[in-house]
Amino acid sequence: MSSSLISHLPTLEVASRVKSVCHRLKETSPEVDLVYVSDLTDIRWLTSFSGSNATVVLNVGDEKVSLITDSRYGEQATRELMRSQCPSDIYVPTSMSENKQLMQHLLRNSKIGVDGGGISAQALHSLSQEFDIVMVNTHIADLRRVKDHAEIARIECAAQIADESLQHVVSEGLQGKSERQVKAELEYQMVLRGADGASFDTIVAAGENAALPHHRASDRVITNEDAVIVDVGALVDGYHSDMTRTVRVGHLDREVSFMLSVTTAAQEAALSKLRAGVTTAEVDTAAREIFQEVNVDDFFTHGLGHGVGLAIHEDPFLSRRPGEVLREGEVVTVEPGLYRVGVGGVRVEDLVVITRDGYRSLSRTRKDVSCPQSARTI
């Protein structure tokens, strides 16, 4: 099923993205002729180029990009930018001196905009020595928030792969296996189903280890009385997914079982608030109020969620800070959790697309996940 979805993913078309960035810049920074972009995630969004070395010079007036990469990626860049219909010229300098001459050619006699959030201090200093630099907001981070049809298709495919992989591994039983073994099997199953890899370092945290929200999988063996936090996501064509389930193995301690039921209720309260036009803080507050009612809010130690796309953590962020307004087409996680040192922890996380009147969940695995008792090991 997942491999079939991947083969039918719609083509990413980025010409409208280049146009949108240029139009924003013409309104907010009319003095700027060119924009220098070095952040690889921004470059991928703007051009669809997936290599590990690139710089982009965006011509604001012509609404066209010049992509500079090295000889490893020349043909790849040509194919990817042609497929995505990116209005572009591609350059592959073969030496440092040739690259310097190229930059002189592209940037000379121009006022160049640079976004301070996407460039190193060293690179900024070097550019400032030779060219007329002005700090600008490129608006790329803001424009990346709302996903188009092709982007959502990739995220949804990644979410389905993670769902299928988790369900397979849980159905085989977790008892008697180490956290590290379960993590390895999850990541193998995702690749087997067509993912490019895991979205992030998969979290498998059993028993007392689950009190650490980002526990690194260890050799700790899962027993018949554990709650196991499994935080898993797949990567498909650069786009991430993210989901967490707390898996019951055997009979849970009464306190952990209570924590899980309250966390599930908190998530339901937050999900009920989701829709375009609601602030991120309002959604976060809905979950915290459930925890406050039973005096466990001190054990909820992180924000409620975050945007997901070409980065696993990106705008918007759902937290107690003064909120941003959610927009139709944004993809976010909703992931309340409770963590008690010496006891354990629980977390329930869904990946959703914001709609005008609510949301659409991309996570399909049931919330009350349990697995058969088993002494097998992977």
N, C-alpha and C positions, 0 to 999 in steps of 0.2 A: 504493500500500500504506500509506504513512505517513498520508496524509490520511484514509483510511478508518479507521485506528486512532483518530485524534483525534476523529472524529465519534462514536465508540462508547465513549469514555472513561466509566467509572463516575462517578456523582455523588459529590463530596466531602461527607461528612456530619460536622459538627463538634460536634454536641451532646454526644457522648461525651467530646470533648476538654475542653470547658468543665467537664463534671462531674469529669473526672480531675484537672484543675488545682485545682478547689475542694476535692476530697477530700484532696489532698496538703496544701493550705494549712490545712485544718481540723486535720490531724494535727501539722504542724510549726509553724504560726503561729496558734494558736487565738484569739489576741487581736485578729487583724486582721478587720475588717468588709468592707473593700473593697480592691481592688488596682488600682493605676494602671499601665497598660501603654501605652508610646509607641513601642516598637520596631515598625516596620512589618512586618518578617518574622514576628515573634511574633504580631502582630495578624492577619496573613493566615492563619497556621496555626490560630489560635484561632477565627476568624470566617469565613474565606474571602474577606474583603474585599481587593480588589486595587488600590485607589486609592493615590495618593501622599500623601494627607493624612488622618490619622486618629489619634484617641486612644480608648482603651477604658478604661472603669471596670468592673471585674469585681466583682459582688456575690457574695461567697463563700457567704453563707447561702442566698440565693435561687438560686444557680447560674445566673446570668443576666448578660449583658453589656449595657452602655450604650455604643454606638459614636457618637462625635462626629466629624463630618467637615464639609466646606464644601459650598457650593451646586453645585459641579461634580460632586459624587459622590453626592448624595442619592438619586437614582433608582437609580444603579448599586448603591449599598450595599443598598437595599431588595431589589433583585432577587437579588443574590449571597447575602445572608444568608437570604433566604427559600428559595432553591434548596438551600442547604447545611443547612437546618433549624437554624440557630443561634438559641438562645433569647435574644432581644435586643430592646432599644429603640434606635431610631436618631434622632439629633438633628442638625439642620443649622442652627446659629446663623448669623445673617447679619451680625454685627458683633462686634468685640472685646468690647464691653460686654455684649452678649447672651451671648457665650461665657463671660465671667466670671460672670455671674449663673447660668448653667447649671451651671458647676462648683461654685459655692457651694451650689446646690440638691442636686447629686449627692453632694458630699463632706462636707457639714456634719455635725457631731456624730458623726463616724466616725473610727476608727483606720484609716489608709490604708497599705497595704503597697506598697513600691516596690522593684524589683530594681535595684540599683546598676549592673548590667551592661547595662541597657537604657535608660538615661536620661542626658541630658547634665547636667553639673554645674550649669549655669545653670537648667535646668528644675527640678532637684531643689531648688536654693536657693529658687526662686520658690514652689514648692509648700510648702516648709517654713515660709515666712513666714506662711502663711494656714491651714495644716491640720496635723493631728496625724499626722506621718509616721513610719513605722518601716521599717527596711531588712529585706527578706525575700528568700528564694529562691522565685521563682514556680514553679519546676520545669518551666517551659515548654521550656527548652533540653534538659533531660533527656528529657522526654516526646516531643520532636520527633525524637529519635534513631531510634526504632522506627517504621517506615513501615507504614501500613495498605494494604489492597488497592488503593484508589483512588490513593494516592500512588505506589505502585510501578508502577501502570499508566501514569501520566504520565511517570515517569522512564524506564521501558522504551520508551515511544513516542519520547521525546527521544533515547534511545540509538540506536534504529533509524534515526531521521532522520539522525543524525550518521554512522552506519555507511554508509547509502546515499549520502550526500553525498560522503564521503571516497572510497568506491569509484568513484563516477562521475568525480570530479576526477582521481584517480590513473589511471583507465583512459584518460583523454584525454592523458596524458603531462605530466610536469612540466618536462622539459628545455627551456631557452630562455625560461621564464617567470620572472618575479620572484617573490620571496616574497610581496610585497604583492598581486600578481595572483592567486596561488593562494589566499591568505587571502580575498580578495574573492569569488572564485568559490565557495569552500566555504560562506561565509556566505549567498550568494545561493541556492545549492542547498538549504540548510536551510530558508530561508524558502519557497522554491518547493514544498517537500515538506510545508509546514504548520506549521513552527516559528514561534514568536513572534519569534525572533531567536536570536543566539548566546548560549550560557551565559556566555561571558567573551570577552575579546579573543583571538581565535584565534591560536595560535602556529604559525608556519611558519618554521623555522630550518634553513638549508642550510649544509653544509660546516662551516667554522670557526665560524659563528654558532651552531651547535648546542651549542657549549661553554657557552652561556648558557642555563640552564634556562628562564627566562622572557623569552627574546629577543623583541623587538617586530619584526614583519615589516617588511622594508626593500625597497629597490630592487635588492638583490643578486640576480643572475640565476642560476638553478639550472643546473648543468652535468651532463655525463654521468658524472661521478665523485663525485657527492655522495650523502651520507646526509642525508635531510631529516626532522627531527623535526616532526610535525604533531600538535598538541594541540588537539582540537576537541570542542565540545559544543553541544547544542541546548537551547532553552528552550521548554517546553510547559506552558501554564497555570500558570506560576510555578515549575515544577520543572525542575531542571537535569540534564544528563548530562555526562560527562567521559570522554574516551578519548584515548590517544596511540599512534601508530604511528611507527616509524622507517622511512621509505620508501627503498628502494634505487633509485638512478637509475644504470643502467649497472653498471660494475664498481667495487666499493668497495675502498678502501685496506685492506690486510691488518689493520692495527691497529684500524680502525673496525669491520671485520667481526668481529674477535675480541671487541671491546667489546659488540657487539650480541648475539653468541651467549652471552656470560657473563650479560648483563642478562636475556636471555630465560630462562636457567636459574635466575637469582635470583628472577625472578617466579614461575616454576613452583614453586620451593621454598616461597615465601611462600603461594601459593595453596593448596598442599597442607596448610597448617596451619590454614586458615580453617574455623571452625565456631563455633557459639554456645558460650560458656564459655571460650574461649581468650582470653588477654590480647593487647592490641594490641602490646605489646612483644615477645611471643613471635613474632608474625608478622613484625615488623620484623627481629628477630634472624635468622630463617631466611634472609632475603634477604642480609643482611650477611655471614653465614657463607660464602656462595658467593663473594662478592667478596673476602673475606679469604683464602680458599684460593689465589687467584691474585694476591694483593697489589695489588688495585685498589680496596680499600674507601675509600681516601682520596679517590677521584674520585666517590663517592656522597655528595652534599652536602646532601641534604634528607631529610625524613621519607618513609616508605614510602607513605603514603596518608592519606586523610581521608574523613569522611562527606560525603554529597551529598544535597541535598533542595531545600528552598526557598532555601537558600544554597548556593553552589558549594563553600564550605569550611565545614563544621560538624562538631560532635562525631559520632562519635569520631575521634581522630587516631591513625594508626599511626606510632609513632616509637620512639626508644630510651628515651624517658622512662618511668618506672614506669607500666605499662600499665593501661588500663581493660579490663574484660571485655566481649568482643563479645556482642551479643544477637541472637537470631533476629529478622529483619525489618529490621535495619540495612542501609543501602546505603553501600558504601565503595569507594574506589579502591585499587588495588594498582599502584604505579607506580615501580619501581626505575629508576635511570638512572645513566649514567657520563658525566662531562664533563671534557674535557682541553683547556685553552687552547692554541691553536695547532694542535690536531689536529681537534677536533670533539666531538660528543656523541651519545648515543643514549638513548632512553627507550621503555619499553613499559608501557602502562597499560590496565587493564581496569576496568570498573565492575561490581560484583557485589552480589548480595543475600545476606546471611548466613542460612544455614538451620541447623536443629538439628544436622545431621550434616556440613555442609560449606558450599557456596555455590552460587549460580546466577549465571552470567555474563550480563550484559545487553549486553556488547560482543561483536559477532559477526565483525568484520573479522579476517581471518587475520593472524598475527603476522609472517610473512615477506612483507611487502608490497613489491612491485617494480612499476615502471611501464615502459611501452614507451619506447624512445628516440624523441624527437620534437623538432623545431625549431620547432613551432608556438608561438604565444603566444595568450593569451586575448583 
